[in-house]
Amino acid sequence: MALMPVADALTAVLAGAEPLPEELVALDAAYHRVLARDLAALRTQPPQTMSAMDGYAVRSADASHAGARVKVIGEVPAGRPFGGAIGPGEAVRIFTGGVMPEGADAIMIQEDTVVDGGHISITEAAVAGRHIRPAGIDFREGDVLLVQGSRLTDRDLSLAAGMNYPELPVRRRPKVAILATGDELVMPGSNPKPGQIVYSNGYALHALARREGADTLDLGIAPDSFEATKDGIRRARDSGADVLVTTGGASVGDHDLVKRSLESEGVSIAFWKIAMRPGKPMMHGRIGQMRVIGLPGNPVSSYVCSFLFLVPLIRALSGSNVVHHPREKALLGRDVAANDLREDYLRARLETRSDGTLIAVPVQHQDSSLLANLAAARALVVRPPFAPKASAGTACEILRLPV
């Protein structure tokens, strides 16, 4: 099978990826969920014209100059509107959030008054409209303030509460099952025997998927056997997973059993092998509603492929209005060699010059097994197929990695 271009592979992964069903969740459980529908305000905020300061509600005509004196006829705490109206020469003591009484058009802050028995003397002239929050200055009933496809932030939840929503319509979280394969893998904390390596890929994959709002299921490590690999695939399907991610066993060796196992379980393989570095031996397929992404075993390849393909798939299934990673411009901080037919994704550190110029410094060693370099990277420098060598200072495109 010929190597598939990265853009074509991503198109195949996202093909038919419709947002998952809607569900209602309590407001305090909606953080970072994706909104399933536009939301219009159920009330006007503030509902009445209110004071923005502690002081006195007055008629500006009665407090137009220093030395003016008005009579205090009542008090307006927040939540307890004044029952009457203010007439000529009258004022009402008012507190922040108090409803402006009828007849008043200004607030004299308490610092600009002198209390004299049941009256106040004005030390600075009032200005009509000053220190007043008009009704609806924040929003009005029916205003659409939260839009479908938004991933809800902490500020969004506060806004939704102010709009009077106790629960929100969101998309169901995608369920991602992760299956590792390989006799050589042992768990962290073990004492690896000769030839064994500590399993690390899954920890990044679970974290990356959860960061994007998915629920994850750990299917453990399947040894290099046809039956064990197929059993893991069946468990993913039986769990109702929307996506099965396998790591390792995606290449062409005698012990690379994932492709054959997937096909034997009825998975239709859409592609196998991509024109990219790292991550060439990646595969994608479907069985019923479950999508499958078969990742290489090398940790850098596994992570980069997940970042490029799994993350957009999770976003699409979540109904997010931001699916693709944005590309940014930077300058190379190091010379890079010419490229071949594969699109390169170089791990890079990021630096910012005093003038604000962003510099991407590819790490010295780009081997796909090097975890320390991956952890140190803050971006991927994207090098298209057959790109010529480039010197430090040359413009480049980057994708920022999660931090």
PyMOL commands that set and color helices and strands:
alter all, ss='L'
color gray80, all
select helices_A, chain A and resi 6-14+27-29+60-63+110-112+154-162+201-211+226-238+258-264+299-318+371-376
alter helices_A, ss='H'
color red, helices_A
select strands_A, chain A and resi 22-26+39-40+50-51+55-58+69-76+90-94+106-109+113-116+119-122+132-133+144-146+167-171+175-181+185-186+197-198+215-222+243-247+268-272+276-277+283-287+290-295+328-332+343-352+358-362+379-383+395-400
alter strands_A, ss='S'
color yellow, strands_A
deselect
rebuild
show_as cartoon
